[in-house]
């Protein structure tokens, strides 16, 4: 039975096509350290979608 994979497996590259011996990473995350200062009360946090006041960024529609 030919499911299309056998041909690929036979022709698959044995070495990555990139310089060096490894594939590059797809992405790297940069997450800066944030200090926990204060938080909203539970109901206000639910209303704002976050418990951290620093993360509240209301969307203001601006006409271009």
ZADO-1210 file (C-alpha; in nm, 4 decimals, padded with zeros to 6 digits):
<atoms>
<atom x="00.0000" y="00.0000" z="00.0000" code="UNK" pos="1"/>
<atom x="00.1403" y="00.3383" z="-00.0987" code="UNK" pos="2"/>
<atom x="00.0251" y="00.6079" z="00.1405" code="UNK" pos="3"/>
<atom x="00.2675" y="00.8682" z="00.0100" code="UNK" pos="4"/>
<atom x="00.5008" y="00.8481" z="00.3076" code="UNK" pos="5"/>
<atom x="00.7305" y="00.5685" z="00.1941" code="UNK" pos="6"/>
<atom x="00.8738" y="00.7812" z="-00.0884" code="UNK" pos="7"/>
<atom x="00.9346" y="01.0691" z="00.1515" code="UNK" pos="8"/>
<atom x="01.1076" y="00.8472" z="00.4053" code="UNK" pos="9"/>
<atom x="01.3453" y="00.7186" z="00.1384" code="UNK" pos="10"/>
<atom x="01.4286" y="01.0691" z="00.0174" code="UNK" pos="11"/>
<atom x="01.4312" y="01.2477" z="00.3541" code="UNK" pos="12"/>
<atom x="01.7485" y="01.4480" z="00.4194" code="UNK" pos="13"/>
<atom x="01.9851" y="01.2863" z="00.6658" code="UNK" pos="14"/>
<atom x="02.1429" y="01.6144" z="00.7732" code="UNK" pos="15"/>
<atom x="01.9677" y="01.9451" z="00.8433" code="UNK" pos="16"/>
<atom x="01.9885" y="02.1868" z="00.5487" code="UNK" pos="17"/>
<atom x="02.1184" y="02.4623" z="00.7787" code="UNK" pos="18"/>
<atom x="02.4719" y="02.5549" z="00.8833" code="UNK" pos="19"/>
<atom x="02.5790" y="02.3511" z="01.1812" code="UNK" pos="20"/>
<atom x="02.4273" y="02.0312" z="01.3032" code="UNK" pos="21"/>
<atom x="02.0885" y="02.1443" z="01.4283" code="UNK" pos="22"/>
<atom x="01.7712" y="02.3065" z="01.3074" code="UNK" pos="23"/>
<atom x="01.7139" y="02.6659" z="01.4183" code="UNK" pos="24"/>
<atom x="01.4442" y="02.7295" z="01.6773" code="UNK" pos="25"/>
<atom x="01.1111" y="02.8517" z="01.5501" code="UNK" pos="26"/>
<atom x="01.0801" y="03.1235" z="01.8113" code="UNK" pos="27"/>
<atom x="01.2266" y="03.2444" z="02.1344" code="UNK" pos="28"/>
<atom x="01.0199" y="03.4154" z="02.3998" code="UNK" pos="29"/>
<atom x="01.1375" y="03.7187" z="02.5913" code="UNK" pos="30"/>
<atom x="00.9417" y="03.7543" z="02.9133" code="UNK" pos="31"/>
<atom x="01.0712" y="04.0335" z="03.1352" code="UNK" pos="32"/>
<atom x="01.0408" y="03.9930" z="03.5096" code="UNK" pos="33"/>
<atom x="00.7432" y="04.1798" z="03.6505" code="UNK" pos="34"/>
<atom x="00.7044" y="04.2755" z="04.0124" code="UNK" pos="35"/>
<atom x="00.3765" y="04.1895" z="04.1764" code="UNK" pos="36"/>
<atom x="00.2615" y="04.5203" z="04.3226" code="UNK" pos="37"/>
<atom x="-00.1135" y="04.5315" z="04.3688" code="UNK" pos="38"/>
<atom x="-00.4239" y="04.3707" z="04.2271" code="UNK" pos="39"/>
<atom x="-00.7908" y="04.4388" z="04.1650" code="UNK" pos="40"/>
<atom x="-01.0596" y="04.2967" z="04.3916" code="UNK" pos="41"/>
<atom x="-01.2114" y="03.9803" z="04.2342" code="UNK" pos="42"/>
<atom x="-01.5208" y="04.1425" z="04.0755" code="UNK" pos="43"/>
<atom x="-01.3234" y="04.4337" z="03.9322" code="UNK" pos="44"/>
<atom x="-01.0621" y="04.1906" z="03.7995" code="UNK" pos="45"/>
<atom x="-01.3371" y="03.9947" z="03.6254" code="UNK" pos="46"/>
<atom x="-01.4737" y="04.3161" z="03.4725" code="UNK" pos="47"/>
<atom x="-01.1286" y="04.4204" z="03.3444" code="UNK" pos="48"/>
<atom x="-01.0190" y="04.0749" z="03.2302" code="UNK" pos="49"/>
<atom x="-00.7071" y="04.0849" z="03.4472" code="UNK" pos="50"/>
<atom x="-00.6222" y="04.1139" z="03.8127" code="UNK" pos="51"/>
<atom x="-00.3210" y="04.3339" z="03.7419" code="UNK" pos="52"/>
<atom x="-00.3954" y="04.7077" z="03.6994" code="UNK" pos="53"/>
<atom x="-00.0782" y="04.7538" z="03.4914" code="UNK" pos="54"/>
<atom x="-00.2219" y="04.5297" z="03.2190" code="UNK" pos="55"/>
<atom x="-00.5474" y="04.7203" z="03.1692" code="UNK" pos="56"/>
<atom x="-00.5190" y="04.8858" z="02.8296" code="UNK" pos="57"/>
<atom x="-00.8642" y="04.9993" z="02.7118" code="UNK" pos="58"/>
<atom x="-00.9205" y="04.9915" z="02.3387" code="UNK" pos="59"/>
<atom x="-00.9844" y="05.3402" z="02.2059" code="UNK" pos="60"/>
<atom x="-01.1004" y="05.3372" z="01.8478" code="UNK" pos="61"/>
<atom x="-00.9204" y="05.6109" z="01.6563" code="UNK" pos="62"/>
<atom x="-01.0237" y="05.7103" z="01.3058" code="UNK" pos="63"/>
<atom x="-00.7318" y="05.7362" z="01.0687" code="UNK" pos="64"/>
</atoms>
